[in-house]
Every structure is written in structure tokens, then in C-alpha cells.
Amino acid sequence: MKPAVELALVLGCASVGALLTWRIAGPPDRTVACDPALLPAEEICLSTIQAEWAEGSFVWIDARSAEERQRDGEGMPGSIPLTTASGASFDEQVEAQLERLATAPRAVVYCGTAGCGISKEVVARLKNLGMIPEVRALHGGWDALKQAGWLKGSSPGR
């Protein structure tokens, strides 16, 4: 019985410490940090897009699966759904959006989370096709857009 009492005391003390830390320091910072100097060449920060890319000079590509789009809602207005996550053929998806893709000077691809690799896979596939001169994956993906308040129903800092 003694180990159980000791465990309860340790857990109780840890819980009190965590609660006090939360009250004093506040909740943890969950924002998507992005330093352009530390990113690989195929990624881009949302702040870079805001500062350097004029609105209308690029297209958004939503690389989330159909299930994610249905669950989480629409992405950026006018974004092109193009993913490697579903059972649909990537080439058929490109063919369906050929007119918009072929005329885009730049594209930003985003997927569900910061750790999602689908956007980078879509970037690589689009670069191999050679249609769009500049294609980059948004660092932080959906989470970065939501936190910045760029998505319908979201507000900055959430």
C-alpha cells in the first residue's frame, strides 16, 4: 500500500505545480513559429506570403484529403483541391484543374498540420510537371492559416 500512497503524493504535487504554472505563466504558446532562414527551399512562411507576395499573384492548393476538408471545412477561398492522400489519381486531379494550374505564376500548397508531408509531396509532383514556375509548401499548413485568422470562422491567435 505504501507505493500507492507515494504515487498519489507525487501525482498530487505534480498536478498542483502544473496548475500553479498555468495560472502564473498562462497556457502554452501553440502558435506555429516560422523562421524563413531555417526553412528548406520548398517551404514558405505565412508572414513571407503576406509581406512579399501580392494578392492574386499565386494560387492556393489544398492538399488535405476529402475527409479532412469535409470535417474541418473549406480552406482558403478559391483554393484548388489537389492531394496525394486520397484514392483519386493525382494526374486526373491535375487534369481537372489544368486551366487554373497552367496559368498560375506561383502556388502555395497547404495540408492539415505542421507535420503533414502531403503538401511537400504535392510540391514535388507539381515541380516535376514543370507547369508552375514557383511552388512552395506553407509551413504550418492549415494550423498556420487558422491561427492567423485567414480561414472562414477563425480569428487571429486561435
Secondary structure as UniProt FT lines:
FT   HELIX           2..25
FT   HELIX           36..38
FT   TURN            41..42
FT   STRAND          43..44
FT   HELIX           46..52
FT   TURN            55..56
FT   STRAND          59..62
FT   HELIX           66..72
FT   TURN            77..78
FT   STRAND          80..81
FT   HELIX           90..96
FT   HELIX           98..102
FT   STRAND          106..110
FT   TURN            114..115
FT   HELIX           118..129
FT   STRAND          134..138
FT   TURN            139..140
FT   HELIX           141..147
FT   TURN            148..149
FT   TURN            152..153
FT   TURN            156..157
//
